[in-house]
Amino acid sequence: MTQTTHPTYKTQQATIHGHVTYTPGDGAPIAIPEGAAEVINSGDSATLSWTVEEDIVGSASLPRDQFNQYVKDGKIRLKN
């Protein structure tokens, strides 16, 4: 029997500060609201999720380079 291994993803808490956007498909960039977010890091991307309203959540996947630039610029602040 072959055992399948799944990649391990690291989850971090973060805060969005400033203008952070994602682009769904070929659409126009959409702003991610400032405030608390959860980040799930994988090899080539980072997925952010946040609460818009009590029963509404948002989610976006950012390419690793774009995510790292937002962190470097202080627009996404990771919590340890």
N, C-alpha and C positions, 0 to 999 in steps of 0.2 A: 504494500500500500504506500502511495506517495503522499507525503505530508506537504501541504501548502503553507508557506509562510507569508504573512502579510507584513507590509512595511509598518514601522512604528512611527506614529505621528506625534509631535510634541505640541501640546496645547498651552498657550500663554494668555494671560490677561493683558489688555492694552487700553490705552486711551487715545482717541483720535483728536488731534489738535490742528486746526487749520484746514486748508483745502486739500482733501484727499478724494480721488475719483477712481472709478473703475469703468471699463467699457464693455458692455454686454454685446457679444457677437460683433457685428459691423455697425452697431448703433453709436449714438453720441455718448460722451462721457457722462456719468451720473455721480453726483456727490455722495459721499458717505457722511452721515451726520456726525458732528463732534460729540464726544462722550465715550462711554465704556464700550469695549468690544472684546470679543474672544478671537484669538488667532490660532489656527491649526496650520502648523508648518509641515510641508512635505518637500520633497527634493527640489522641484522646479517651480513651486508656487506657494503662496500663503493664502488661506481662506479666512476671511474676516466675517464675523457674524455680530449683529447688534440688535437691540430692541428699539423699534420705532415708536410703538405704542404698546399698551398692556398686552394685547393679543397679536401684535404684528412684529415679525422679525425680518431683518434684512440679511443678505448674505452675498459675498462677492469673492471671487478668486482673482488674486493679483499675481502677475509674473514675478518671480523672485527678484529680478533686477529692479522693477518698479517698487516693490515692497521695501527692499533694502534702501532705496533712495529716499522714500518717505521716512523711514526710521532715521537715516543719516541727517535729514533735514529737520527732524524733531516733530514731524507732523503725525507720526505714529510713535507713541512712547510705550515701550514694553515694560511690564512690571515683572520683577523677579520672583 
